[in-house]
Amino acid sequence: MTQFSFDLDHFLPYLLNQAAELTAKRFEQVYRTKNGLTRTKWRIISHLGSTGAMTAARLSHTEKTKISRAVGALQTEGLVLRVPSTTDRRTETLQLTSAGEALFASLSQEAAAFDRQLRALIGAEAATRLEEALKRLVESPIVK
């Protein structure tokens, strides 16, 4: 019987998690320090700013209670509106207010600058390959 040698430094899920966590923490300095946002609030604002209005269910990549609390706080802060559906009373569409759009515009410029730094660090060709590989992973039934 062959002995299997497990090396964490070559375990793809570990490396992906390390890279994601380190880059997320670094960018967190931008949205938390400058704007007082949590990671969940940043994700909501970035999704709404990038794709436009959507239901909270479409934001369900995070726990529903976290989303609900964060949306409530963002609404109180005047950054997000809850618009009741005209066809289904149980559903609300979330959208950025003009203040939310202004915040997204500012944060998206900072995010783009951070993205450029990361791409410069690993080089354009490697960045393109990494982006393609990550998209394949995200869309793969193996990880869903």
Buried (B, 14 or more C-beta within 10 A) or exposed (E): EEEEEEEEEEEEEEEBEEEEEEBEEEBBEBBBEEBEBBBBBBBBBBBBBEEEEBBBEEBEEEEEEBBEBBBEBBBEBEBBBEEEEEEEEEEBBBBBBEEBBEBBEBBBEBBEEBEEEBBEEEEEEEBEEBEEEEEEEEEEEEEE
